[in-house]
Amino acid sequence: MDAPEELTGEPEIDWDDEEATAFLVAIPQITSAEAFDVMVSFAKKQDDTIVVQLVTLLNGRRPFRSFKNKLIEFGVESQWYAFESDYAKSRITEWLERHK
């Protein structure tokens, strides 16, 4: 973790020092586009009536907020969080295997 020394008790990383950063590997972060694709994948696994409404929301204004609000309304919020967690676990597992 790289943060100000007063927060971590450790000196900050000098990212310009190649010797200091040679052993570090950047942990991937999900992009907005990837998060959107995960939401679409989840939506497509739902009942037909839910699929249409979720996909319509995802193609509208404020898709992330609208999607989450609709999940609550449909009562599938816990299924979404499990789906999202499973996706993250598989993604990080693949990354860890690639980087040994």
KEKE-3310 file (N, C-alpha, C; in steps of 0.2 Angstrom, whole numbers, plus 5000, padded with zeros to 4 digits):
npx = (5004:5003:5004:5003:5016:5013:5001:5003:5015:5026:5039:5034:5032:5045:5041:5049:5061:5069:5075:5069:5056:5056:5053:5039:5022:5009:4992:4978:4964:4947:4939:4927:4921:4922:4916:4903:4900:4900:4888:4879:4881:4876:4863:4858:4856:4845:4827:4816:4808:4814:4827:4825:4821:4832:4843:4838:4839:4853:4857:4853:4852:4863:4867:4874:4869:4855:4854:4858:4848:4837:4839:4837:4824:4819:4823:4834:4847:4856:4859:4866:4877:4884:4886:4894:4905:4910:4914:4925:4933:4937:4943:4954:4960:4964:4974:4983:4988:4994:5005:5011)
npy = (4994:5011:5026:5041:5043:5047:5040:5026:5023:5019:5024:5033:5026:5028:5031:5034:5028:5015:5004:5003:5000:4989:4976:4977:4974:4979:4979:4974:4985:4986:4992:5005:5001:4987:4984:4988:4979:4967:4970:4969:4956:4949:4954:4948:4935:4934:4933:4934:4946:4954:4955:4963:4976:4979:4979:4990:5000:5000:5006:5018:5035:5038:5024:5015:5019:5018:5004:4998:5003:4997:4984:4982:4985:4974:4964:4957:4960:4954:4943:4949:4954:4943:4937:4947:4947:4934:4935:4945:4937:4926:4934:4939:4928:4922:4932:4931:4918:4920:4928:4921)
npz = (5000:4996:5003:5012:5024:5037:5038:5036:5042:5036:5024:5009:4993:4981:4965:4954:4956:4950:4955:4968:4964:4956:4960:4962:4958:4948:4954:4945:4941:4940:4926:4921:4909:4910:4922:4918:4908:4916:4923:4913:4909:4921:4921:4909:4914:4921:4924:4910:4910:4919:4913:4902:4908:4915:4906:4898:4907:4909:4897:4897:4906:4919:4922:4931:4944:4942:4939:4951:4960:4954:4956:4969:4970:4963:4971:4970:4974:4983:4975:4965:4971:4975:4962:4957:4966:4964:4950:4952:4960:4952:4942:4949:4953:4941:4937:4948:4945:4933:4937:4946)
capx = (5000:5007:5000:5008:5020:5009:4995:5006:5021:5031:5040:5030:5036:5047:5039:5054:5067:5067:5077:5064:5050:5058:5049:5032:5018:5003:4986:4973:4958:4941:4937:4920:4918:4922:4910:4897:4900:4898:4881:4875:4881:4871:4856:4856:4855:4839:4820:4815:4805:4820:4832:4823:4821:4839:4847:4836:4842:4860:4858:4850:4856:4866:4866:4876:4865:4849:4855:4858:4841:4832:4841:4834:4817:4817:4824:4840:4853:4861:4862:4870:4883:4887:4889:4900:4911:4912:4918:4931:4937:4939:4948:4960:4964:4968:4979:4988:4991:4999:5010:5014)
capy = (5000:5017:5031:5046:5040:5048:5035:5019:5022:5017:5029:5032:5023:5033:5028:5036:5024:5009:4999:5002:4997:4983:4970:4978:4972:4983:4975:4977:4987:4985:4998:5006:4997:4981:4984:4988:4972:4962:4971:4966:4948:4948:4956:4943:4929:4935:4931:4939:4953:4958:4957:4969:4982:4980:4981:4996:5005:5001:5010:5025:5040:5036:5017:5012:5020:5015:4997:4996:5004:4992:4977:4982:4984:4967:4959:4952:4963:4949:4939:4953:4955:4936:4937:4952:4944:4928:4938:4947:4931:4923:4938:4940:4921:4922:4937:4928:4912:4923:4932:4916)
capz = (5000:4995:5006:5016:5029:5043:5038:5036:5047:5031:5019:5003:4987:4976:4959:4949:4958:4947:4960:4973:4962:4952:4963:4963:4952:4949:4954:4941:4943:4935:4922:4920:4904:4912:4927:4914:4905:4921:4925:4907:4910:4926:4918:4904:4917:4925:4920:4904:4912:4923:4908:4898:4912:4917:4900:4896:4912:4907:4891:4899:4910:4925:4922:4937:4950:4940:4939:4958:4962:4951:4959:4976:4968:4960:4976:4967:4976:4986:4970:4961:4975:4974:4955:4956:4970:4960:4945:4955:4963:4946:4938:4953:4953:4934:4938:4952:4942:4928:4940:4951)
cpx = (5004:5002:5005:5010:5016:5003:4998:5011:5027:5032:5036:5035:5038:5046:5044:5060:5065:5070:5072:5058:5050:5054:5042:5028:5011:4997:4981:4967:4953:4940:4930:4917:4917:4916:4903:4895:4897:4891:4877:4875:4876:4864:4853:4854:4848:4833:4819:4812:4810:4825:4831:4823:4829:4844:4844:4839:4850:4862:4855:4855:4857:4865:4868:4871:4858:4849:4854:4851:4836:4833:4837:4827:4815:4819:4830:4847:4858:4863:4867:4877:4887:4890:4895:4906:4914:4916:4925:4936:4940:4944:4954:4964:4967:4974:4985:4992:4996:5005:5014:5015)
cpy = (5006:5023:5036:5042:5041:5043:5028:5018:5020:5023:5028:5029:5028:5029:5029:5032:5017:5003:4998:4999:4991:4977:4971:4976:4976:4978:4978:4979:4987:4992:4999:5002:4990:4980:4984:4982:4967:4963:4968:4959:4946:4949:4950:4936:4929:4933:4936:4946:4957:4960:4963:4976:4984:4983:4988:5002:5006:5005:5017:5030:5037:5028:5013:5013:5017:5008:4995:4997:4999:4985:4977:4981:4977:4962:4954:4955:4958:4944:4942:4953:4948:4935:4941:4950:4938:4930:4941:4942:4928:4927:4939:4933:4920:4926:4934:4922:4915:4926:4927:4919)
cpz = (5000:4998:5010:5022:5036:5044:5039:5041:5042:5026:5012:4998:4982:4969:4954:4951:4955:4951:4965:4971:4957:4954:4964:4957:4953:4949:4950:4944:4938:4932:4922:4915:4906:4917:4923:4911:4910:4923:4919:4908:4915:4924:4914:4908:4921:4921:4915:4906:4915:4918:4904:4901:4913:4911:4897:4901:4910:4901:4891:4903:4916:4926:4928:4943:4948:4941:4947:4961:4960:4954:4965:4975:4966:4966:4974:4969:4978:4980:4965:4965:4975:4967:4954:4960:4966:4954:4947:4957:4957:4942:4942:4953:4946:4935:4942:4949:4936:4931:4946:4958)
residu = (MET:ASP:ALA:PRO:GLU:GLU:LEU:THR:GLY:GLU:PRO:GLU:ILE:ASP:TRP:ASP:ASP:GLU:GLU:ALA:THR:ALA:PHE:LEU:VAL:ALA:ILE:PRO:GLN:ILE:THR:SER:ALA:GLU:ALA:PHE:ASP:VAL:MET:VAL:SER:PHE:ALA:LYS:LYS:GLN:ASP:ASP:THR:ILE:VAL:VAL:GLN:LEU:VAL:THR:LEU:LEU:ASN:GLY:ARG:ARG:PRO:PHE:ARG:SER:PHE:LYS:ASN:LYS:LEU:ILE:GLU:PHE:GLY:VAL:GLU:SER:GLN:TRP:TYR:ALA:PHE:GLU:SER:ASP:TYR:ALA:LYS:SER:ARG:ILE:THR:GLU:TRP:LEU:GLU:ARG:HIS:LYS)
# end
